[in-house]
Amino acid sequence: MAAIKMDWTYPAGAGDAGIFEIGRRLAEALGRAPDVTRFTYDPRDMLRATREIERAARGGRLLVGFQTADKLSVEADRYAALIAAGTQLTVWATGPRPAHPGLAALDYRSIPADSHRVRNQWFLVADGRESIAFVSYELGDPASFGIGGAATPGKRFVGFVSDDPGVVDLLVREVLSPIAAPSAPSAPRIPSAAALELAESSRLVDAEVPPGAGSGSVVVAVGRGDDRAAVLVALALAGRGNRDLVVVDRSAEGFASPYTDLRGDDAYRPDADTLFGAAVAYGEGRQRLAVYLEAAAAAGVTAGGWFPTHAGYGGMAEAARRFGGALFVLPPDAAHPGLAERLRGMVPERLRAGTGVPVIVAPPSPAVSRG
């Protein structure tokens, strides 16, 4: 296992030469030079590589980045045929899943727009009988990112093809694995007394899912106000509805991104695309958040923590988009937000109207079941 977590983000402003920085990072993460890696700049070569990998992966597993749902729509018949041939297919793209009957079995991952992250690029990874990875970064004007085909005038791509098992493993394990709390380097902690009390108290809370909520996760805001009350309600709803719980720690809102790496080669540092567990929260000095995550585990609820990438409304909306939020739970203070919270957009009506996701404001003392 690599001791250093690979940074797949394309270097800003590096131009074509940035791909060699990607190669350097690969070598650092692997502890050796990546084997049989071919760097390419010609989109025609990239398209030929794409078709070859699609044919080779037929009936196996194929992970594909389309950049946008519109590009997948253009290729819908081809990919429907791959699914019909038994291919286990997972696709990443911005926008909603294309309405094509042959793509019903597709594992579709809708992602936020970003012109630097590798999930938003053009890539194919097959890790079956013939493991291979193709990654192509689009360069140029961010305003036209993902618009048009590879041969569109003004489009520039730079990337590589590698059959190095280590490179394929890095992509699958660190980038393309399903969102889940990563394993921590330390032994599991025994839940604190506070966490066990929260878990037990949540089982007694009377709470109902409001009309219009989908089947996705419960997203609860903590780190501001009486968040204990919100956690109790969120745990109750998640536990009874067999829903995942996303705990957004708003105390991480600030001038800088909470994901700025200040600790060097720490493979277990938080990542904006992945929920983390209690061990990571403790490592980040977020003890209150860690207790909430321990409480969820004690209550039998699958949960993960997340630091918001934007303040207020923007961070909560982003959490719902990234992690399938179907319901927001806010602390009691949200019923009468102060000026600062209003400026951050943390008004329940705005959150509900802007995201289409129902909002529950937890009462200061959640009602308990007497049954």
SULGI-V874560 format. One record per backbone hydrogen bond with DSSP energy under -1.0 kcal/mol. CO is the residue of the C=O (numbers start at 1). NH is the residue of the N-H. If there is no record, write none. Layout:
# SULGI-V874560
co & nh
CO & NH
CO & NH
This chain:
# SULGI-V874560
co & nh
11 & 14
15 & 18
16 & 19
17 & 20
18 & 22
19 & 23
20 & 24
21 & 25
22 & 26
23 & 27
24 & 28
25 & 29
26 & 30
27 & 31
27 & 32
38 & 161
40 & 159
42 & 46
43 & 47
44 & 48
45 & 49
46 & 50
47 & 51
48 & 52
49 & 53
50 & 54
51 & 55
52 & 56
53 & 57
57 & 60
60 & 88
62 & 90
63 & 125
64 & 92
65 & 123
66 & 68
67 & 94
68 & 72
69 & 73
70 & 74
71 & 75
73 & 76
75 & 79
76 & 80
77 & 81
78 & 82
79 & 83
80 & 84
81 & 85
82 & 87
83 & 86
88 & 62
89 & 107
90 & 64
91 & 109
92 & 66
93 & 111
94 & 69
98 & 100
100 & 103
101 & 104
103 & 106
106 & 108
107 & 91
109 & 93
116 & 10
117 & 120
118 & 121
122 & 136
123 & 65
124 & 134
125 & 63
126 & 132
132 & 126
133 & 162
134 & 124
135 & 160
136 & 122
137 & 158
141 & 144
142 & 145
144 & 147
149 & 152
152 & 155
156 & 139
158 & 137
159 & 40
160 & 135
161 & 38
162 & 133
164 & 168
165 & 169
166 & 170
167 & 171
168 & 172
169 & 173
170 & 174
171 & 175
171 & 176
192 & 196
193 & 197
194 & 198
195 & 199
196 & 200
197 & 201
198 & 202
201 & 204
204 & 369
210 & 213
217 & 326
217 & 327
218 & 246
219 & 329
220 & 248
222 & 250
225 & 227
227 & 231
228 & 232
229 & 233
230 & 234
231 & 235
232 & 236
233 & 237
234 & 238
235 & 239
236 & 240
237 & 241
238 & 243
244 & 218
245 & 304
246 & 220
247 & 306
248 & 222
248 & 250
249 & 252
250 & 253
257 & 260
264 & 266
266 & 269
271 & 274
276 & 305
277 & 281
278 & 282
279 & 283
280 & 284
281 & 286
282 & 285
286 & 290
287 & 291
288 & 292
289 & 293
290 & 294
291 & 295
292 & 296
293 & 297
294 & 298
295 & 299
296 & 301
297 & 300
302 & 245
304 & 247
305 & 276
306 & 249
311 & 314
312 & 316
313 & 317
314 & 318
315 & 319
316 & 320
317 & 321
318 & 322
319 & 323
320 & 325
324 & 217
327 & 219
328 & 360
329 & 221
330 & 362
331 & 334
332 & 335
333 & 336
338 & 342
339 & 343
340 & 344
341 & 346
342 & 345
344 & 313
345 & 347
347 & 351
348 & 352
349 & 353
350 & 354
351 & 355
352 & 356
358 & 328
360 & 330
367 & 206
